[in-house]
């Protein structure tokens, strides 16, 4: 990874994120982009990667790595129309490997796109009325919104505000349209202004999310900026605003660590965009541009103090925070199966293991969702497919008359076989190997085995129906939000993980290190012993994460607790 100074210089000299991307794309000699363009490409929604399974063999053959590109959509709140889903399905079928992937930020990722097809792929995504602008890079990324179906009008109101905020926080450069969509080129990129981002954008990535209590499916306290919707009789009254969360850390570097967001206070809905812009620009001006590992908002707030940060946000937004309003979270998972909406329409949430939408021997997930989307596109105005922050899919706003038809397609394609035990339903994993350059160990490919082996232990102790959150990350960067898992495996080396224990099921407490650099046998032995104790000693209704903290097995780490929570 480039050092922070070189990244800052690169952004400043990039001509508003253009760099030499056009020249890199036109170079027929290599499947890669120039080094600086690899960084700039992130702001356009793509990462250059290579197939690490092939890396050593290609090195022996004196071939360059098997370069390929991951592309990520900007889909605020993960809301897609059936037509958009069909468009993205077509993109995956034509250009990508391994189908579509639902991310924990409610975006779709495409993997395995080669350089000569990068531009056609992005054009095809845009043809589906979706873009990839600012899906990666040192900018505000995809805005998440709680999906769990409960009060349909409230979700619609919050989603609309999140979508408007996503648009407001976009970079203003026309580089994306020029390079990928053949838009008209500006004579001088200096004519463009970036009123929010300036010449060097943000010091690091910035993540925003909207939670709808009593469900914390977005893990709002893991966000740089979080809005907790406060409703009265189903109507949006305002938001409790939190700031400074983040999951990223570096093994062995005590100066980096996960952190939960802290409370700023309550605002009315009409002030959300002004407050978000103020938080973003304070981070732009106050964030660390020397130490990239210390450049996230969580460290900015720690350096300057929460009170000083809050006062500066109030000054820039022209808004005073009121005392936070009462709210309560009951869990941070998804609710599966059918649920009624307030308007008489229905919502079906289906399990998508690791978010990977493809056909395989277990279930024809991609074909099944294609069939359901085609049905809804033809017969159900207002239907949606909502990507959840837990890598699942909610088929939303289904007219009651179509329930049986949807169920038939679910059964025909095996979509009802993806759920299983509570552990399997709640487990998360990042992509990790073979494509992520940061991965130190397997995650997505290891998840089925890990779930099967841990489920066997739970069954041995009569705990197979106990809800339990497992999260696996191939590195400490935290894309699967591992530090909020009751059990988490954080990759340290091939086949070795740090075992983390003791987060709660509401997303309000971080877990703690229990075993370092452990192999599978050591991890399973430790869990076997703990499950035996949990079965004997748990209090009625006590979750595993709460038990290991109460029993002194895991240290009580940073916790968000309010008098009213």
Buried (B, 14 or more C-beta within 10 A) or exposed (E): EBEBEBBBBBBEEBBBBBBBBBEBBEEEEEBBBBEBBBBBBBBBBBBBBBBBEBEEEBEEEEEEBBBBBBBBBBBBBBBBBBBBBBBBBBBBEEBBBBBBBBBBBBBBBBBBBBBEBBBBBBEBBBEBEBBBBBBBBBBBBBBBBBBBBBBBBBBBBBBBBBBBBBEBBBBEBBBBBBBBBEEEBBEEBEEBEBEBBBEBBBBBBBBBBBBBBEBBBBBBBBBBBBBBBBBEEEEBEBBBBBBBBBBBBEBEEEEBBBBBBBBBBBBEBEBBBBBBBBBBBBBBEBBBBEEBBBBBBBBBBBEBEBEEBBBBBBEBBEBEBEEBBEBEBEBBBBBBEBBEBEEEBBBBBBBBBBBBBBBEEEBBBBBBBBBBBBBBBEBBEEBBBBBBBBBBBBBBBBBEEBBEBBBEBBEEBBBBEBBBBBBBBBBBBBBBBBBBEBBBBBBBBBBBEBBEEBBEBBEEBEBBEBBBBBBBBBBBBBBBBBBBBBBBBBBBEEEBBBBBBBBBBBBBBBBBBBBEEBEBEBBBEBBBEBBBBBBEEBEEEEBBBBBBBBBEBBBEBBEBEEEEE
